[in-house]
Amino acid sequence: MSKTWYLYILECAGGRLYTGIALDVEARYKAHAEGRGAKFTRSFPPSRVVLVQSFPNRSEASKAEHALKQLSPAEKRKLAET
């Protein structure tokens, strides 16, 4: 049985957005906040999670992540508001 994967968007310092995938969003957020996450979030620490979507497997989550990363920041913000 596959584990549920999550796509998430973090709002970071300076109003920047970071998109990623994880099995445990809470643990991943903590890693980002403590400087153990992506290089981007070490430079721009996260302030909050603005979107979380679940997917049945890593492949589907990765495809959604790629599609989301093609959007502009304004489009990502609009998606997070819905």
N, CA, C and O atoms as CSV, one atom per row, in Angstrom:
chain,resi,resn,atom,element,x,y,z
A,1,MET,N,N,0.834,-1.183,0.000
A,1,MET,CA,C,0.000,0.000,0.000
A,1,MET,C,C,0.884,1.253,0.000
A,1,MET,O,O,1.845,1.344,0.765
A,2,SER,N,N,0.556,2.201,-0.851
A,2,SER,CA,C,1.312,3.448,-0.945
A,2,SER,C,C,0.976,4.381,0.207
A,2,SER,O,O,-0.143,4.387,0.720
A,3,LYS,N,N,1.950,5.152,0.594
A,3,LYS,CA,C,1.728,6.170,1.619
A,3,LYS,C,C,1.196,7.432,0.949
A,3,LYS,O,O,1.487,7.701,-0.216
A,4,THR,N,N,0.425,8.190,1.692
A,4,THR,CA,C,-0.089,9.454,1.181
A,4,THR,C,C,1.028,10.493,1.186
A,4,THR,O,O,1.711,10.686,2.192
A,5,TRP,N,N,1.201,11.151,0.056
A,5,TRP,CA,C,2.167,12.234,-0.076
A,5,TRP,C,C,1.417,13.551,-0.126
A,5,TRP,O,O,0.259,13.598,-0.542
A,6,TYR,N,N,2.074,14.615,0.295
A,6,TYR,CA,C,1.451,15.933,0.351
A,6,TYR,C,C,2.265,16.956,-0.426
A,6,TYR,O,O,3.495,16.978,-0.368
A,7,LEU,N,N,1.558,17.789,-1.144
A,7,LEU,CA,C,2.120,18.954,-1.810
A,7,LEU,C,C,1.823,20.136,-0.900
A,7,LEU,O,O,0.701,20.269,-0.409
A,8,TYR,N,N,2.807,20.995,-0.667
A,8,TYR,CA,C,2.573,22.130,0.219
A,8,TYR,C,C,3.213,23.394,-0.340
A,8,TYR,O,O,4.184,23.344,-1.096
A,9,ILE,N,N,2.641,24.524,0.054
A,9,ILE,CA,C,3.225,25.831,-0.248
A,9,ILE,C,C,3.450,26.533,1.080
A,9,ILE,O,O,2.554,26.601,1.922
A,10,LEU,N,N,4.652,27.053,1.254
A,10,LEU,CA,C,4.987,27.832,2.445
A,10,LEU,C,C,5.113,29.300,2.061
A,10,LEU,O,O,5.656,29.631,1.007
A,11,GLU,N,N,4.609,30.173,2.919
A,11,GLU,CA,C,4.897,31.593,2.772
A,11,GLU,C,C,6.164,31.846,3.580
A,11,GLU,O,O,6.258,31.470,4.748
A,12,CYS,N,N,7.129,32.483,2.943
A,12,CYS,CA,C,8.438,32.685,3.567
A,12,CYS,C,C,8.737,34.172,3.716
A,12,CYS,O,O,7.965,35.027,3.280
A,13,ALA,N,N,9.869,34.457,4.337
A,13,ALA,CA,C,10.300,35.844,4.555
A,13,ALA,C,C,10.237,36.636,3.258
A,13,ALA,O,O,10.556,36.128,2.183
A,14,GLY,N,N,9.821,37.882,3.380
A,14,GLY,CA,C,9.735,38.744,2.209
A,14,GLY,C,C,8.543,38.446,1.325
A,14,GLY,O,O,8.464,38.946,0.202
A,15,GLY,N,N,7.609,37.635,1.815
A,15,GLY,CA,C,6.425,37.300,1.032
A,15,GLY,C,C,6.674,36.275,-0.061
A,15,GLY,O,O,5.808,36.037,-0.903
A,16,ARG,N,N,7.845,35.673,-0.051
A,16,ARG,CA,C,8.166,34.662,-1.061
A,16,ARG,C,C,7.412,33.370,-0.769
A,16,ARG,O,O,6.989,33.126,0.361
A,17,LEU,N,N,7.248,32.541,-1.808
A,17,LEU,CA,C,6.563,31.257,-1.665
A,17,LEU,C,C,7.525,30.122,-1.975
A,17,LEU,O,O,8.361,30.229,-2.872
A,18,TYR,N,N,7.401,29.040,-1.231
A,18,TYR,CA,C,8.204,27.834,-1.459
A,18,TYR,C,C,7.240,26.668,-1.633
A,18,TYR,O,O,6.308,26.509,-0.845
A,19,THR,N,N,7.456,25.862,-2.650
A,19,THR,CA,C,6.616,24.702,-2.937
A,19,THR,C,C,7.429,23.432,-2.771
A,19,THR,O,O,8.571,23.359,-3.225
A,20,GLY,N,N,6.845,22.428,-2.122
A,20,GLY,CA,C,7.528,21.158,-1.948
A,20,GLY,C,C,6.550,20.021,-1.726
A,20,GLY,O,O,5.338,20.231,-1.676
A,21,ILE,N,N,7.088,18.810,-1.594
A,21,ILE,CA,C,6.280,17.633,-1.282
A,21,ILE,C,C,6.898,16.921,-0.082
A,21,ILE,O,O,8.101,17.017,0.160
A,22,ALA,N,N,6.063,16.211,0.659
A,22,ALA,CA,C,6.548,15.497,1.845
A,22,ALA,C,C,5.522,14.468,2.287
A,22,ALA,O,O,4.343,14.554,1.943
A,23,LEU,N,N,5.991,13.496,3.053
A,23,LEU,CA,C,5.087,12.537,3.688
A,23,LEU,C,C,4.441,13.150,4.923
A,23,LEU,O,O,3.297,12.834,5.252
A,24,ASP,N,N,5.172,14.028,5.608
A,24,ASP,CA,C,4.707,14.655,6.848
A,24,ASP,C,C,4.986,16.157,6.756
A,24,ASP,O,O,6.113,16.601,6.976
A,25,VAL,N,N,3.962,16.922,6.432
A,25,VAL,CA,C,4.140,18.361,6.222
A,25,VAL,C,C,4.577,19.064,7.503
A,25,VAL,O,O,5.418,19.962,7.459
A,26,GLU,N,N,4.022,18.668,8.629
A,26,GLU,CA,C,4.386,19.308,9.895
A,26,GLU,C,C,5.876,19.129,10.195
A,26,GLU,O,O,6.554,20.083,10.576
A,27,ALA,N,N,6.381,17.910,10.025
A,27,ALA,CA,C,7.805,17.644,10.270
A,27,ALA,C,C,8.679,18.380,9.254
A,27,ALA,O,O,9.744,18.892,9.600
A,28,ARG,N,N,8.228,18.430,8.012
A,28,ARG,CA,C,9.001,19.114,6.979
A,28,ARG,C,C,9.035,20.620,7.237
A,28,ARG,O,O,10.071,21.261,7.060
A,29,TYR,N,N,7.899,21.181,7.657
A,29,TYR,CA,C,7.854,22.609,8.001
A,29,TYR,C,C,8.846,22.902,9.130
A,29,TYR,O,O,9.586,23.885,9.083
A,30,LYS,N,N,8.848,22.038,10.138
A,30,LYS,CA,C,9.759,22.222,11.268
A,30,LYS,C,C,11.215,22.202,10.790
A,30,LYS,O,O,12.031,23.012,11.231
A,31,ALA,N,N,11.532,21.270,9.886
A,31,ALA,CA,C,12.896,21.197,9.349
A,31,ALA,C,C,13.255,22.490,8.615
A,31,ALA,O,O,14.349,23.025,8.793
A,32,HIS,N,N,12.332,22.987,7.791
A,32,HIS,CA,C,12.578,24.248,7.084
A,32,HIS,C,C,12.791,25.385,8.083
A,32,HIS,O,O,13.722,26.178,7.939
A,33,ALA,N,N,11.929,25.462,9.093
A,33,ALA,CA,C,11.986,26.552,10.078
A,33,ALA,C,C,13.272,26.518,10.898
A,33,ALA,O,O,13.758,27.559,11.340
A,34,GLU,N,N,13.822,25.321,11.102
A,34,GLU,CA,C,15.050,25.171,11.886
A,34,GLU,C,C,16.312,25.250,11.031
A,34,GLU,O,O,17.415,25.038,11.534
A,35,GLY,N,N,16.155,25.556,9.737
A,35,GLY,CA,C,17.312,25.690,8.862
A,35,GLY,C,C,17.864,24.373,8.356
A,35,GLY,O,O,18.981,24.328,7.842
A,36,ARG,N,N,17.095,23.292,8.495
A,36,ARG,CA,C,17.542,21.981,8.025
A,36,ARG,C,C,16.831,21.568,6.739
A,36,ARG,O,O,16.962,20.428,6.294
A,37,GLY,N,N,16.084,22.489,6.145
A,37,GLY,CA,C,15.328,22.186,4.932
A,37,GLY,C,C,16.099,22.587,3.690
A,37,GLY,O,O,17.326,22.512,3.644
A,38,ALA,N,N,15.360,23.008,2.700
A,38,ALA,CA,C,15.941,23.414,1.425
A,38,ALA,C,C,16.805,24.668,1.580
A,38,ALA,O,O,16.614,25.465,2.499
A,39,LYS,N,N,17.743,24.820,0.673
A,39,LYS,CA,C,18.620,25.991,0.680
A,39,LYS,C,C,17.795,27.284,0.637
A,39,LYS,O,O,18.131,28.260,1.307
A,40,PHE,N,N,16.722,27.284,-0.150
A,40,PHE,CA,C,15.863,28.465,-0.260
A,40,PHE,C,C,15.316,28.880,1.096
A,40,PHE,O,O,15.343,30.061,1.441
A,41,THR,N,N,14.816,27.914,1.872
A,41,THR,CA,C,14.202,28.264,3.157
A,41,THR,C,C,15.239,28.580,4.233
A,41,THR,O,O,14.891,29.107,5.290
A,42,ARG,N,N,16.496,28.265,3.978
A,42,ARG,CA,C,17.543,28.718,4.893
A,42,ARG,C,C,17.773,30.214,4.705
A,42,ARG,O,O,18.096,30.925,5.657
A,43,SER,N,N,17.603,30.685,3.475
A,43,SER,CA,C,17.748,32.114,3.181
A,43,SER,C,C,16.479,32.899,3.484
A,43,SER,O,O,16.534,34.057,3.897
A,44,PHE,N,N,15.337,32.252,3.274
A,44,PHE,CA,C,14.037,32.891,3.473
A,44,PHE,C,C,13.181,31.985,4.353
A,44,PHE,O,O,12.384,31.204,3.835
A,45,PRO,N,N,13.332,32.077,5.676
A,45,PRO,CA,C,12.622,31.170,6.590
A,45,PRO,C,C,11.101,31.236,6.418
A,45,PRO,O,O,10.545,32.304,6.161
A,46,PRO,N,N,10.439,30.091,6.562
A,46,PRO,CA,C,8.981,30.061,6.400
A,46,PRO,C,C,8.265,30.697,7.590
A,46,PRO,O,O,8.735,30.635,8.726
A,47,SER,N,N,7.117,31.310,7.301
A,47,SER,CA,C,6.299,31.883,8.369
A,47,SER,C,C,5.005,31.105,8.569
A,47,SER,O,O,4.459,31.075,9.672
A,48,ARG,N,N,4.508,30.469,7.491
A,48,ARG,CA,C,3.283,29.679,7.627
A,48,ARG,C,C,3.068,28.799,6.406
A,48,ARG,O,O,3.630,29.036,5.336
A,49,VAL,N,N,2.243,27.782,6.592
A,49,VAL,CA,C,1.820,26.906,5.500
A,49,VAL,C,C,0.564,27.529,4.903
A,49,VAL,O,O,-0.384,27.824,5.630
A,50,VAL,N,N,0.545,27.733,3.581
A,50,VAL,CA,C,-0.626,28.352,2.958
A,50,VAL,C,C,-1.462,27.378,2.135
A,50,VAL,O,O,-2.603,27.688,1.793
A,51,LEU,N,N,-0.915,26.201,1.810
A,51,LEU,CA,C,-1.673,25.214,1.036
A,51,LEU,C,C,-1.127,23.823,1.309
A,51,LEU,O,O,0.086,23.624,1.383
A,52,VAL,N,N,-2.027,22.867,1.457
A,52,VAL,CA,C,-1.652,21.452,1.557
A,52,VAL,C,C,-2.659,20.660,0.737
A,52,VAL,O,O,-3.867,20.824,0.906
A,53,GLN,N,N,-2.164,19.796,-0.154
A,53,GLN,CA,C,-3.016,18.901,-0.935
A,53,GLN,C,C,-2.443,17.499,-0.824
A,53,GLN,O,O,-1.224,17.324,-0.835
A,54,SER,N,N,-3.309,16.499,-0.717
A,54,SER,CA,C,-2.843,15.115,-0.584
A,54,SER,C,C,-2.898,14.387,-1.923
A,54,SER,O,O,-3.724,14.689,-2.785
A,55,PHE,N,N,-1.992,13.417,-2.071
A,55,PHE,CA,C,-1.899,12.605,-3.278
A,55,PHE,C,C,-1.642,11.157,-2.878
A,55,PHE,O,O,-1.032,10.904,-1.839
A,56,PRO,N,N,-2.100,10.202,-3.689
A,56,PRO,CA,C,-2.000,8.790,-3.315
A,56,PRO,C,C,-0.584,8.218,-3.336
A,56,PRO,O,O,-0.327,7.173,-2.739
A,57,ASN,N,N,0.340,8.906,-4.028
A,57,ASN,CA,C,1.714,8.398,-4.102
A,57,ASN,C,C,2.672,9.537,-4.461
A,57,ASN,O,O,2.249,10.640,-4.806
A,58,ARG,N,N,3.951,9.247,-4.373
A,58,ARG,CA,C,4.969,10.273,-4.633
A,58,ARG,C,C,4.936,10.754,-6.078
A,58,ARG,O,O,5.130,11.940,-6.346
A,59,SER,N,N,4.694,9.846,-6.998
A,59,SER,CA,C,4.672,10.209,-8.410
A,59,SER,C,C,3.628,11.281,-8.696
A,59,SER,O,O,3.919,12.271,-9.367
A,60,GLU,N,N,2.427,11.087,-8.194
A,60,GLU,CA,C,1.357,12.072,-8.413
A,60,GLU,C,C,1.687,13.400,-7.732
A,60,GLU,O,O,1.437,14.467,-8.293
A,61,ALA,N,N,2.243,13.336,-6.532
A,61,ALA,CA,C,2.622,14.561,-5.817
A,61,ALA,C,C,3.714,15.312,-6.583
A,61,ALA,O,O,3.676,16.539,-6.672
A,62,SER,N,N,4.674,14.589,-7.128
A,62,SER,CA,C,5.763,15.217,-7.890
A,62,SER,C,C,5.248,15.880,-9.160
A,62,SER,O,O,5.697,16.967,-9.526
A,63,LYS,N,N,4.306,15.226,-9.829
A,63,LYS,CA,C,3.713,15.816,-11.036
A,63,LYS,C,C,2.987,17.112,-10.690
A,63,LYS,O,O,3.113,18.110,-11.400
A,64,ALA,N,N,2.231,17.093,-9.603
A,64,ALA,CA,C,1.502,18.290,-9.174
A,64,ALA,C,C,2.476,19.391,-8.760
A,64,ALA,O,O,2.246,20.567,-9.042
A,65,GLU,N,N,3.566,19.004,-8.089
A,65,GLU,CA,C,4.580,19.984,-7.684
A,65,GLU,C,C,5.178,20.661,-8.913
A,65,GLU,O,O,5.330,21.882,-8.946
A,66,HIS,N,N,5.510,19.872,-9.907
A,66,HIS,CA,C,6.085,20.433,-11.130
A,66,HIS,C,C,5.106,21.411,-11.779
A,66,HIS,O,O,5.497,22.507,-12.181
A,67,ALA,N,N,3.841,21.020,-11.881
A,67,ALA,CA,C,2.827,21.896,-12.483
A,67,ALA,C,C,2.685,23.188,-11.683
A,67,ALA,O,O,2.573,24.270,-12.260
A,68,LEU,N,N,2.688,23.078,-10.370
A,68,LEU,CA,C,2.536,24.250,-9.507
A,68,LEU,C,C,3.725,25.192,-9.640
A,68,LEU,O,O,3.561,26.411,-9.598
A,69,LYS,N,N,4.911,24.636,-9.800
A,69,LYS,CA,C,6.115,25.463,-9.926
A,69,LYS,C,C,6.162,26.227,-11.252
A,69,LYS,O,O,6.973,27.139,-11.412
A,70,GLN,N,N,5.294,25.859,-12.203
A,70,GLN,CA,C,5.218,26.583,-13.471
A,70,GLN,C,C,4.367,27.845,-13.344
A,70,GLN,O,O,4.413,28.712,-14.216
A,71,LEU,N,N,3.589,27.954,-12.260
A,71,LEU,CA,C,2.711,29.104,-12.053
A,71,LEU,C,C,3.480,30.306,-11.507
A,71,LEU,O,O,4.536,30.160,-10.891
A,72,SER,N,N,2.938,31.475,-11.742
A,72,SER,CA,C,3.522,32.696,-11.180
A,72,SER,C,C,3.184,32.760,-9.694
A,72,SER,O,O,2.261,32.081,-9.244
A,73,PRO,N,N,3.918,33.564,-8.926
A,73,PRO,CA,C,3.574,33.719,-7.508
A,73,PRO,C,C,2.127,34.176,-7.304
A,73,PRO,O,O,1.461,33.723,-6.374
A,74,ALA,N,N,1.642,35.066,-8.164
A,74,ALA,CA,C,0.256,35.540,-8.041
A,74,ALA,C,C,-0.730,34.392,-8.254
A,74,ALA,O,O,-1.732,34.292,-7.546
A,75,GLU,N,N,-0.447,33.530,-9.224
A,75,GLU,CA,C,-1.325,32.379,-9.480
A,75,GLU,C,C,-1.289,31.401,-8.305
A,75,GLU,O,O,-2.314,30.823,-7.944
A,76,LYS,N,N,-0.114,31.216,-7.713
A,76,LYS,CA,C,-0.001,30.332,-6.547
A,76,LYS,C,C,-0.790,30.892,-5.368
A,76,LYS,O,O,-1.466,30.145,-4.660
A,77,ARG,N,N,-0.706,32.197,-5.158
A,77,ARG,CA,C,-1.458,32.826,-4.057
A,77,ARG,C,C,-2.958,32.669,-4.266
A,77,ARG,O,O,-3.699,32.385,-3.325
A,78,LYS,N,N,-3.396,32.855,-5.503
A,78,LYS,CA,C,-4.824,32.712,-5.813
A,78,LYS,C,C,-5.279,31.281,-5.535
A,78,LYS,O,O,-6.356,31.072,-4.977
A,79,LEU,N,N,-4.480,30.313,-5.912
A,79,LEU,CA,C,-4.797,28.910,-5.661
A,79,LEU,C,C,-4.868,28.633,-4.164
A,79,LEU,O,O,-5.746,27.900,-3.710
A,80,ALA,N,N,-3.966,29.204,-3.409
A,80,ALA,CA,C,-3.934,28.987,-1.958
A,80,ALA,C,C,-5.157,29.588,-1.270
A,80,ALA,O,O,-5.559,29.122,-0.204
A,81,GLU,N,N,-5.744,30.610,-1.866
A,81,GLU,CA,C,-6.912,31.263,-1.276
A,81,GLU,C,C,-8.200,30.485,-1.496
A,81,GLU,O,O,-9.192,30.731,-0.810
A,82,THR,N,N,-8.201,29.548,-2.441
A,82,THR,CA,C,-9.432,28.795,-2.739
A,82,THR,C,C,-9.593,27.589,-1.863
A,82,THR,O,O,-10.575,26.858,-1.993
